[in-house]
Amino acid sequence: MITEIALIDVKPGSEADFEAAVAKARPLFLRAKGGKGFELHRSIEKPSRYRLLAKWETVENHTVDFRGSEDFATWRALVGPYFAAPPEVEHTETVLTA
């Protein structure tokens, strides 16, 4: 299982609209090949900063399958207008849990 972690800064004042757009995009992630769900977290200290944590079976399910799909274009059209800067994205593997 792979976790995509996207650090997303949105334009101040657009937080509610961004959250609504992500909620609208939920089906895009849930039907994606290898998509196992996602969570959106908002920073307490920096309320215009979010972390999107998406679960994928493989890195390629995100980087090739999803990013190459029409659903990705729809995702970006929904949320892109709220970005203050391009998101920083990385992929992780769980190495230890408690």
Buried (B, 14 or more C-beta within 10 A) or exposed (E): EBBBBBBBBBBEEBBEBBBEBBEEBEEBBEEBBBBBEBEBEBEEEEEBBBBBBBBBBBEBBBBEBBBEBEBBEBBEEBBEEBBEEEBEBEBEEEEEEE
